Amino acid sequence: MKDLVRSRTSLSEDIEILLNAQCKMEAEASNKYLAMASWLDRNGYKFSSEYLYEQAEEEREHFLKIHKYINEVGGVAITPKIDEVPQEYDSLKQVFETALESEIAVTHSINKIVGKCRQLNDYATEQFLMWFVEEQREEEDNARRALELFDLINPDSDTGKYQLDKAIGKISAAE
């Protein structure tokens, strides 16, 4: 049966495997952002927590978009098992350093899939992924901007923490 299904799709097995791995990565990113938002919320960073709650939902949407695409083109989308994510952070800055590292890893992963699509002449999947390429540029920019704010606003005072939290909360609105 697998051979019959495989013969009815233009999606190569290699690309399907990479897309399913990307689904897992997006679902994990959603969980990471949810845990980060919860930590921020518990520690009084209301604006930043709202920003990361939104990011968690966006990452879930990215997961679903890829998951549905795999099925749409005749592949088999796998619902991934998600490992435990960190629940505690040492500081507001560490949260956003972790977020930037995560976004860079996702960018590299998307680029790897695009490269494989080009190697296998899978233009449909490459075109589908171009939305993610642009999205990752924006996501990395937002994460970098959050970290840049630490250089502009002194987080060592209560007022500075509030101003930093407020400024980070406005990042996605500035897009």
Residue pairs with C-beta under 8 A, 6 or more apart in sequence:
5 74
5 76
6 13
8 74
9 73
9 74
9 75
10 73
10 74
10 122
10 124
11 19
11 70
11 73
11 74
11 75
11 122
11 125
12 120
12 122
14 116
14 120
15 113
15 116
15 117
15 120
15 122
15 125
16 70
16 75
16 76
18 112
18 113
18 116
19 66
19 69
19 70
19 75
19 77
19 113
19 125
20 70
20 77
20 78
20 80
21 109
22 66
22 109
22 110
22 113
23 63
23 66
23 67
23 70
23 77
23 78
23 80
24 80
24 81
24 82
25 105
25 106
25 109
26 59
26 60
26 62
26 63
26 66
26 106
27 59
27 60
27 63
27 80
27 82
28 80
28 82
28 83
28 85
29 59
29 62
29 102
29 106
30 56
30 57
30 59
30 60
30 63
31 56
31 82
31 85
32 85
32 86
32 98
32 99
32 102
33 52
33 53
33 55
33 56
33 59
33 99
34 52
34 53
34 56
35 85
35 86
35 87
36 52
36 89
36 95
36 98
36 99
37 49
37 50
37 51
37 52
37 53
37 55
37 56
38 49
38 87
39 87
39 88
39 89
39 95
40 46
40 48
40 49
40 52
40 92
40 95
41 49
43 92
44 165
45 92
45 161
45 165
45 168
46 165
46 169
47 165
47 166
47 168
47 169
47 170
48 92
48 95
48 165
48 168
48 169
50 169
51 168
51 169
51 171
51 172
52 95
52 99
54 172
55 99
55 172
62 132
62 135
66 77
67 77
67 79
68 77
69 125
69 128
70 76
70 77
71 77
73 124
73 125
86 98
89 95
89 98
92 155
92 161
92 164
92 165
93 147
93 150
93 155
96 143
96 146
96 147
96 150
96 168
97 147
99 143
99 146
100 140
100 143
100 144
100 146
100 147
103 136
103 139
103 140
103 143
104 140
106 136
106 139
107 136
107 137
107 139
107 140
110 129
110 132
110 133
110 136
111 133
113 125
113 129
114 126
114 129
114 130
114 133
116 122
117 123
117 125
117 126
117 129
118 126
138 175
142 171
142 172
142 175
145 171
146 168
146 171
149 164
149 167
149 168
150 164
153 160
153 163
153 164
153 167
154 160
155 161
155 164
